[in-house]
Amino acid sequence: MTRMQKGLAMGVLCLYLACFPGLLWAQDAQNDSTGEVIALLKEQNSTLSRDLRRIHREIAALRADLDKPGTKDIFAGIGYIAGLFGVAAFAASRRKE
């Protein structure tokens, strides 16, 4: 290991050891706030569920719109049919000569 890597590793280790007692202290400080946390989580869960239902409805509406042919598809179909008639007319005119 280079000198810089060793210094970086020592710095991370010292930072971890300095924060470790603080983490233990934070775990001991739990009091009756768990009910508040649970209520907050339930509220967030219901909000997320409502938003997801709305997003699912929007996706279903978009899929329904994509299934319908648009004006571009309609004109492409008309052009395709006209092209086939053009090829048939060209072949018929070549047979007469």
Beta strands, then each sheet from edge to edge (+ up, - down):
end
